[in-house]
Amino acid sequence: MALDFDIVDAHHHLCDLAHSYPWLEGPAEPFRYHGDDRPIRRSYSLDDYLRDFGGLRLVGSVHVENGAADPLWETRWVDSVRSMSGLPSALVAKVDLIASDARAKLAAQASFDSVHGIRDILNWHPDPAFTHRDRADLMTDSAWLDGFSALAEYGLSFDLQVFPQQLSGAAQLAGDYPGIRIILDHAGMPIGRDPDSVLEWRNGMAELAKRPNVVAKISALGTNDHAWTITSIRPFVLDTIDIFGPDRCMFGSNFPVDSLYSSLVELYATFDELTADLSPSDRRALFAETARRVYRLNEADTFK
């Protein structure tokens, strides 16, 4: 399969296990919601990533922080990879926005020209197997909001990772800070498949889409559906596109994490098939142009 247009992968990771990544350390069991991660407890280089992309027309990519114990080291390392190879095109770095030194850490991350955005994972869930944080109210905490508001000072976007029950709060956040571009990661992470859970997800997505400063990233669907098929992910791909519109949606691989569930080529073949009835301009937006615009990539960032 070879898509006949450019691909900018809007969400992927690299990993150098010569350094610490706490989420990939310690006992593998009991497994968390992404499943058995032992196959990805290894370094994942740019060469590995390019091999996974096969013959697809990759022209750019966005590296999203991968949970390294030292986020500034991670940025420095990935930035050096970019300098030598031309990929990733842009970086989304990690800052804990509630930390007392969040503004200093933002300044340090923003000193890299390659850093175009920040991620501070906010997923909270009452089940310990799902939750990333120990509290549900970070989006309304004054200290966290002080760090979040500082993104505007550096012209940085924010990668927002939450569960469906948090989408309403995210809509409030986006409305309160219309000058900060928010990228919703992983299509709002629809972890439930029962009708009530799907309805909650869809309603939350619709509420969030009312905020013009929010765009949606369609990625990591395998993380929530380990044995996914084109039928099982169809509604989450197409409903996200319908709710936000192609110009506010982009595709990402979430590799190597989603290599636990499929090959990268199989994933993009599925995106291709699911969008086959859309116009060429809509498909170009989904596969490349939205990511280029939102992450502020220019011609110099094109990988050849």
TALINVEN-V612958 format. One record per residue. N is the residue number from 1. RES is the residue in one letter. PHI is phi in whole degrees, 0 to 359 (999 if undefined). PSI is psi in degrees with one decimal (none if undefined). OMEGA is omega in degrees with one decimal (* if undefined). Layout:
BEGIN
n=N res=RES phi=PHI psi=PSI omega=OMEGA
n=N res=RES phi=PHI psi=PSI omega=OMEGA
END
This chain:
BEGIN
n=1 res=M phi=999 psi=129.5 omega=176.3
n=2 res=A phi=225 psi=110.4 omega=176.3
n=3 res=L phi=295 psi=142.6 omega=-173.9
n=4 res=D phi=265 psi=28.4 omega=174.8
n=5 res=F phi=210 psi=172.4 omega=-175.0
n=6 res=D phi=292 psi=152.1 omega=173.2
n=7 res=I phi=236 psi=126.6 omega=166.0
n=8 res=V phi=247 psi=110.9 omega=179.7
n=9 res=D phi=286 psi=113.1 omega=-171.5
n=10 res=A phi=277 psi=-1.2 omega=-177.6
n=11 res=H phi=197 psi=108.4 omega=173.4
n=12 res=H phi=208 psi=173.6 omega=-177.3
n=13 res=H phi=226 psi=154.2 omega=165.2
n=14 res=L phi=240 psi=163.1 omega=-174.2
n=15 res=C phi=209 psi=131.5 omega=174.2
n=16 res=D phi=237 psi=98.5 omega=-174.2
n=17 res=L phi=283 psi=9.3 omega=164.7
n=18 res=A phi=290 psi=-13.5 omega=176.2
n=19 res=H phi=243 psi=169.7 omega=-172.3
n=20 res=S phi=274 psi=130.8 omega=169.7
n=21 res=Y phi=233 psi=94.9 omega=-170.6
n=22 res=P phi=306 psi=-34.6 omega=-176.4
n=23 res=W phi=289 psi=-14.8 omega=177.8
n=24 res=L phi=256 psi=12.2 omega=-178.1
n=25 res=E phi=243 psi=168.1 omega=178.2
n=26 res=G phi=80 psi=-173.4 omega=-178.0
n=27 res=P phi=300 psi=136.1 omega=177.4
n=28 res=A phi=286 psi=-29.5 omega=-179.1
n=29 res=E phi=249 psi=150.0 omega=0.4
n=30 res=P phi=290 psi=140.4 omega=-176.8
n=31 res=F phi=294 psi=142.1 omega=173.3
n=32 res=R phi=275 psi=-173.7 omega=-168.7
n=33 res=Y phi=294 psi=-21.3 omega=178.9
n=34 res=H phi=279 psi=-4.8 omega=173.7
n=35 res=G phi=95 psi=-159.7 omega=-177.1
n=36 res=D phi=284 psi=106.2 omega=-175.0
n=37 res=D phi=265 psi=11.2 omega=-177.9
n=38 res=R phi=301 psi=-35.1 omega=178.7
n=39 res=P phi=296 psi=-20.5 omega=180.0
n=40 res=I phi=253 psi=14.5 omega=174.6
n=41 res=R phi=275 psi=64.1 omega=-178.3
n=42 res=R phi=205 psi=162.6 omega=175.1
n=43 res=S phi=294 psi=146.4 omega=-179.9
n=44 res=Y phi=226 psi=104.7 omega=-173.4
n=45 res=S phi=268 psi=172.7 omega=175.0
n=46 res=L phi=298 psi=-37.6 omega=176.8
n=47 res=D phi=298 psi=-40.6 omega=176.3
n=48 res=D phi=300 psi=-45.2 omega=-179.2
n=49 res=Y phi=298 psi=-45.8 omega=-179.3
n=50 res=L phi=295 psi=-35.5 omega=175.1
n=51 res=R phi=297 psi=-41.0 omega=178.7
n=52 res=D phi=296 psi=-31.3 omega=-179.8
n=53 res=F phi=285 psi=-12.8 omega=174.1
n=54 res=G phi=57 psi=-135.0 omega=-177.4
n=55 res=G phi=267 psi=11.6 omega=-179.6
n=56 res=L phi=291 psi=155.2 omega=-172.5
n=57 res=R phi=273 psi=71.6 omega=-179.7
n=58 res=L phi=283 psi=121.7 omega=180.0
n=59 res=V phi=241 psi=-3.6 omega=179.1
n=60 res=G phi=184 psi=163.3 omega=179.0
n=61 res=S phi=204 psi=158.0 omega=177.7
n=62 res=V phi=241 psi=117.1 omega=176.9
n=63 res=H phi=273 psi=124.1 omega=177.9
n=64 res=V phi=254 psi=135.4 omega=-176.2
n=65 res=E phi=314 psi=143.6 omega=-171.2
n=66 res=N phi=245 psi=25.4 omega=174.0
n=67 res=G phi=77 psi=25.4 omega=176.5
n=68 res=A phi=296 psi=147.8 omega=179.2
n=69 res=A phi=298 psi=-31.2 omega=178.8
n=70 res=D phi=244 psi=93.7 omega=-175.8
n=71 res=P phi=299 psi=-33.4 omega=-179.7
n=72 res=L phi=289 psi=-37.1 omega=172.6
n=73 res=W phi=300 psi=-45.1 omega=-178.1
n=74 res=E phi=301 psi=-45.2 omega=178.6
n=75 res=T phi=298 psi=-44.9 omega=-179.1
n=76 res=R phi=299 psi=-42.3 omega=-178.7
n=77 res=W phi=293 psi=-49.5 omega=-177.6
n=78 res=V phi=294 psi=-35.3 omega=176.1
n=79 res=D phi=298 psi=-36.8 omega=177.8
n=80 res=S phi=291 psi=-37.0 omega=174.8
n=81 res=V phi=300 psi=-45.2 omega=178.7
n=82 res=R phi=300 psi=-43.8 omega=-178.2
n=83 res=S phi=298 psi=-34.5 omega=-177.0
n=84 res=M phi=276 psi=-26.2 omega=-168.5
n=85 res=S phi=236 psi=-20.9 omega=-175.7
n=86 res=G phi=93 psi=-5.2 omega=174.6
n=87 res=L phi=227 psi=150.0 omega=-6.8
n=88 res=P phi=295 psi=159.1 omega=-179.4
n=89 res=S phi=285 psi=-32.2 omega=-178.9
n=90 res=A phi=209 psi=158.2 omega=-178.9
n=91 res=L phi=240 psi=142.2 omega=167.1
n=92 res=V phi=249 psi=113.4 omega=-171.8
n=93 res=A phi=263 psi=165.5 omega=-179.3
n=94 res=K phi=263 psi=130.0 omega=166.0
n=95 res=V phi=220 psi=130.6 omega=173.1
n=96 res=D phi=280 psi=103.7 omega=-169.1
n=97 res=L phi=287 psi=-11.8 omega=177.6
n=98 res=I phi=267 psi=-6.0 omega=-179.1
n=99 res=A phi=294 psi=149.2 omega=-178.5
n=100 res=S phi=296 psi=-25.3 omega=178.8
n=101 res=D phi=255 psi=27.4 omega=-176.3
n=102 res=A phi=301 psi=-41.3 omega=-178.2
n=103 res=R phi=294 psi=-38.0 omega=177.0
n=104 res=A phi=294 psi=-39.8 omega=178.7
n=105 res=K phi=292 psi=-36.2 omega=174.9
n=106 res=L phi=298 psi=-43.9 omega=179.4
n=107 res=A phi=299 psi=-41.4 omega=179.8
n=108 res=A phi=295 psi=-43.4 omega=179.3
n=109 res=Q phi=293 psi=-41.2 omega=-177.5
n=110 res=A phi=291 psi=-13.4 omega=178.4
n=111 res=S phi=290 psi=-14.9 omega=175.8
n=112 res=F phi=270 psi=123.1 omega=179.1
n=113 res=D phi=299 psi=-25.6 omega=-177.4
n=114 res=S phi=284 psi=-17.0 omega=-178.3
n=115 res=V phi=277 psi=111.3 omega=-179.0
n=116 res=H phi=252 psi=-9.1 omega=-178.0
n=117 res=G phi=201 psi=172.3 omega=-179.3
n=118 res=I phi=230 psi=143.8 omega=169.5
n=119 res=R phi=236 psi=135.3 omega=170.6
n=120 res=D phi=226 psi=99.5 omega=-172.2
n=121 res=I phi=300 psi=131.3 omega=-175.3
n=122 res=L phi=245 psi=2.2 omega=-176.7
n=123 res=N phi=307 psi=119.9 omega=172.6
n=124 res=W phi=235 psi=138.9 omega=-179.8
n=125 res=H phi=209 psi=143.5 omega=179.1
n=126 res=P phi=295 psi=-20.6 omega=178.2
n=127 res=D phi=274 psi=120.3 omega=-178.8
n=128 res=P phi=302 psi=-23.6 omega=179.0
n=129 res=A phi=290 psi=-18.5 omega=-177.1
n=130 res=F phi=253 psi=-35.9 omega=-167.7
n=131 res=T phi=289 psi=145.0 omega=172.7
n=132 res=H phi=256 psi=-22.5 omega=-177.0
n=133 res=R phi=238 psi=161.5 omega=-177.7
n=134 res=D phi=263 psi=8.1 omega=178.7
n=135 res=R phi=209 psi=153.3 omega=-173.0
n=136 res=A phi=261 psi=-5.8 omega=-167.7
n=137 res=D phi=251 psi=20.0 omega=-175.5
n=138 res=L phi=300 psi=-36.8 omega=-177.0
n=139 res=M phi=292 psi=-9.9 omega=176.8
n=140 res=T phi=243 psi=3.0 omega=-179.8
n=141 res=D phi=282 psi=131.7 omega=-174.0
n=142 res=S phi=296 psi=-36.4 omega=179.2
n=143 res=A phi=293 psi=-44.1 omega=177.8
n=144 res=W phi=297 psi=-42.6 omega=-179.4
n=145 res=L phi=295 psi=-31.7 omega=175.7
n=146 res=D phi=297 psi=-43.8 omega=176.5
n=147 res=G phi=294 psi=-42.9 omega=179.9
n=148 res=F phi=299 psi=-44.5 omega=-177.2
n=149 res=S phi=298 psi=-27.0 omega=-179.6
n=150 res=A phi=292 psi=-16.2 omega=177.0
n=151 res=L phi=303 psi=-36.5 omega=-178.7
n=152 res=A phi=297 psi=-32.5 omega=-178.8
n=153 res=E phi=295 psi=-27.1 omega=-178.0
n=154 res=Y phi=254 psi=1.4 omega=-179.0
n=155 res=G phi=66 psi=30.7 omega=-177.2
n=156 res=L phi=262 psi=144.3 omega=172.9
n=157 res=S phi=275 psi=172.0 omega=179.7
n=158 res=F phi=232 psi=122.9 omega=172.6
n=159 res=D phi=275 psi=115.6 omega=-174.8
n=160 res=L phi=259 psi=119.0 omega=177.3
n=161 res=Q phi=241 psi=111.8 omega=-177.6
n=162 res=V phi=218 psi=169.2 omega=173.6
n=163 res=F phi=265 psi=165.7 omega=-175.3
n=164 res=P phi=306 psi=-37.5 omega=-178.3
n=165 res=Q phi=291 psi=-9.2 omega=178.4
n=166 res=Q phi=260 psi=-2.0 omega=-175.0
n=167 res=L phi=293 psi=-34.8 omega=178.4
n=168 res=S phi=296 psi=-43.3 omega=176.2
n=169 res=G phi=296 psi=-35.4 omega=177.1
n=170 res=A phi=295 psi=-37.2 omega=177.3
n=171 res=A phi=297 psi=-39.3 omega=176.8
n=172 res=Q phi=296 psi=-44.0 omega=178.0
n=173 res=L phi=301 psi=-47.0 omega=-179.1
n=174 res=A phi=297 psi=-38.0 omega=178.2
n=175 res=G phi=292 psi=-33.5 omega=-179.3
n=176 res=D phi=283 psi=-21.4 omega=-178.2
n=177 res=Y phi=230 psi=67.1 omega=-173.8
n=178 res=P phi=293 psi=-15.4 omega=-179.2
n=179 res=G phi=274 psi=-3.2 omega=179.1
n=180 res=I phi=254 psi=122.3 omega=176.7
n=181 res=R phi=288 psi=126.5 omega=-180.0
n=182 res=I phi=245 psi=127.5 omega=176.6
n=183 res=I phi=251 psi=114.6 omega=178.8
n=184 res=L phi=283 psi=116.0 omega=-179.6
n=185 res=D phi=283 psi=146.4 omega=164.9
n=186 res=H phi=59 psi=35.5 omega=174.8
n=187 res=A phi=54 psi=33.6 omega=178.3
n=188 res=G phi=76 psi=9.4 omega=174.5
n=189 res=M phi=49 psi=66.8 omega=179.5
n=190 res=P phi=287 psi=86.6 omega=-172.9
n=191 res=I phi=279 psi=-20.2 omega=179.3
n=192 res=G phi=261 psi=147.6 omega=-179.7
n=193 res=R phi=241 psi=-2.5 omega=175.5
n=194 res=D phi=287 psi=157.7 omega=-174.6
n=195 res=P phi=304 psi=-40.0 omega=-179.5
n=196 res=D phi=295 psi=-41.0 omega=179.7
n=197 res=S phi=293 psi=-41.1 omega=178.9
n=198 res=V phi=295 psi=-39.4 omega=177.9
n=199 res=L phi=295 psi=-42.0 omega=177.6
n=200 res=E phi=300 psi=-44.2 omega=178.0
n=201 res=W phi=299 psi=-48.4 omega=-176.7
n=202 res=R phi=296 psi=-42.1 omega=179.7
n=203 res=N phi=295 psi=-40.4 omega=178.2
n=204 res=G phi=295 psi=-39.4 omega=177.6
n=205 res=M phi=296 psi=-41.7 omega=179.6
n=206 res=A phi=296 psi=-39.6 omega=178.5
n=207 res=E phi=294 psi=-42.7 omega=-179.6
n=208 res=L phi=293 psi=-36.5 omega=-178.1
n=209 res=A phi=294 psi=-17.6 omega=176.5
n=210 res=K phi=292 psi=-16.3 omega=179.6
n=211 res=R phi=269 psi=114.0 omega=-173.8
n=212 res=P phi=292 psi=-14.9 omega=178.6
n=213 res=N phi=273 psi=8.0 omega=-178.8
n=214 res=V phi=249 psi=134.9 omega=170.4
n=215 res=V phi=235 psi=163.7 omega=-175.0
n=216 res=A phi=242 psi=137.9 omega=176.6
n=217 res=K phi=252 psi=122.2 omega=179.9
n=218 res=I phi=265 psi=104.9 omega=-172.8
n=219 res=S phi=198 psi=167.9 omega=173.8
n=220 res=A phi=57 psi=27.5 omega=178.9
n=221 res=L phi=293 psi=-27.6 omega=175.8
n=222 res=G phi=291 psi=-27.1 omega=178.2
n=223 res=T phi=300 psi=-30.5 omega=-179.7
n=224 res=N phi=259 psi=-3.1 omega=-175.7
n=225 res=D phi=206 psi=83.8 omega=-167.2
n=226 res=H phi=295 psi=-28.4 omega=179.4
n=227 res=A phi=251 psi=40.7 omega=-172.7
n=228 res=W phi=301 psi=152.3 omega=172.5
n=229 res=T phi=230 psi=169.3 omega=177.4
n=230 res=I phi=300 psi=-32.8 omega=178.9
n=231 res=T phi=289 psi=-40.9 omega=-174.7
n=232 res=S phi=288 psi=-30.9 omega=-179.8
n=233 res=I phi=264 psi=-9.1 omega=-177.3
n=234 res=R phi=310 psi=-52.0 omega=-176.0
n=235 res=P phi=297 psi=-32.5 omega=-177.2
n=236 res=F phi=284 psi=-34.0 omega=174.4
n=237 res=V phi=290 psi=-53.9 omega=-172.9
n=238 res=L phi=287 psi=-34.9 omega=177.0
n=239 res=D phi=292 psi=-38.4 omega=177.0
n=240 res=T phi=299 psi=-45.0 omega=178.2
n=241 res=I phi=297 psi=-41.8 omega=-179.9
n=242 res=D phi=295 psi=-39.2 omega=-176.4
n=243 res=I phi=286 psi=-44.6 omega=-175.6
n=244 res=F phi=265 psi=-26.8 omega=-173.3
n=245 res=G phi=89 psi=147.2 omega=-176.8
n=246 res=P phi=302 psi=-32.8 omega=-179.0
n=247 res=D phi=287 psi=-6.1 omega=176.5
n=248 res=R phi=237 psi=24.7 omega=176.8
n=249 res=C phi=226 psi=151.3 omega=176.8
n=250 res=M phi=211 psi=154.1 omega=179.7
n=251 res=F phi=262 psi=142.3 omega=174.3
n=252 res=G phi=222 psi=152.5 omega=-175.4
n=253 res=S phi=275 psi=-30.9 omega=-170.4
n=254 res=N phi=56 psi=31.4 omega=175.3
n=255 res=F phi=276 psi=145.4 omega=10.4
n=256 res=P phi=272 psi=-2.4 omega=-175.6
n=257 res=V phi=303 psi=-48.2 omega=-176.5
n=258 res=D phi=283 psi=1.1 omega=169.1
n=259 res=S phi=292 psi=-13.2 omega=174.2
n=260 res=L phi=293 psi=-18.1 omega=-170.7
n=261 res=Y phi=239 psi=-20.4 omega=179.2
n=262 res=S phi=192 psi=170.8 omega=169.4
n=263 res=S phi=281 psi=160.3 omega=178.6
n=264 res=L phi=293 psi=-38.9 omega=179.6
n=265 res=V phi=296 psi=-40.0 omega=176.6
n=266 res=E phi=298 psi=-39.5 omega=179.9
n=267 res=L phi=297 psi=-48.5 omega=-178.8
n=268 res=Y phi=288 psi=-28.7 omega=173.0
n=269 res=A phi=297 psi=-36.0 omega=178.2
n=270 res=T phi=291 psi=-44.1 omega=175.0
n=271 res=F phi=302 psi=-40.8 omega=179.5
n=272 res=D phi=298 psi=-48.8 omega=-177.8
n=273 res=E phi=295 psi=-40.6 omega=-177.8
n=274 res=L phi=293 psi=-24.6 omega=-177.6
n=275 res=T phi=253 psi=12.4 omega=-174.4
n=276 res=A phi=301 psi=-28.4 omega=-177.7
n=277 res=D phi=273 psi=-4.5 omega=178.5
n=278 res=L phi=279 psi=163.4 omega=179.7
n=279 res=S phi=290 psi=157.8 omega=177.1
n=280 res=P phi=303 psi=-38.1 omega=-179.2
n=281 res=S phi=292 psi=-37.2 omega=177.1
n=282 res=D phi=294 psi=-40.8 omega=-180.0
n=283 res=R phi=292 psi=-39.0 omega=176.4
n=284 res=R phi=299 psi=-37.9 omega=177.2
n=285 res=A phi=298 psi=-47.7 omega=-175.6
n=286 res=L phi=295 psi=-40.3 omega=-174.0
n=287 res=F phi=272 psi=-19.3 omega=-177.0
n=288 res=A phi=207 psi=-48.7 omega=-164.2
n=289 res=E phi=290 psi=-35.9 omega=177.0
n=290 res=T phi=297 psi=-45.1 omega=179.3
n=291 res=A phi=297 psi=-41.5 omega=178.0
n=292 res=R phi=302 psi=-46.6 omega=-176.7
n=293 res=R phi=290 psi=-48.3 omega=-173.3
n=294 res=V phi=291 psi=-40.1 omega=-179.8
n=295 res=Y phi=268 psi=7.5 omega=171.1
n=296 res=R phi=58 psi=52.0 omega=175.2
n=297 res=L phi=271 psi=146.4 omega=177.5
n=298 res=N phi=236 psi=-176.2 omega=-174.7
n=299 res=E phi=300 psi=-33.8 omega=-179.9
n=300 res=A phi=293 psi=-19.3 omega=180.0
n=301 res=D phi=272 psi=-1.3 omega=-178.4
n=302 res=T phi=286 psi=128.3 omega=-179.1
n=303 res=F phi=271 psi=129.9 omega=-177.5
n=304 res=K phi=232 psi=none omega=*
END
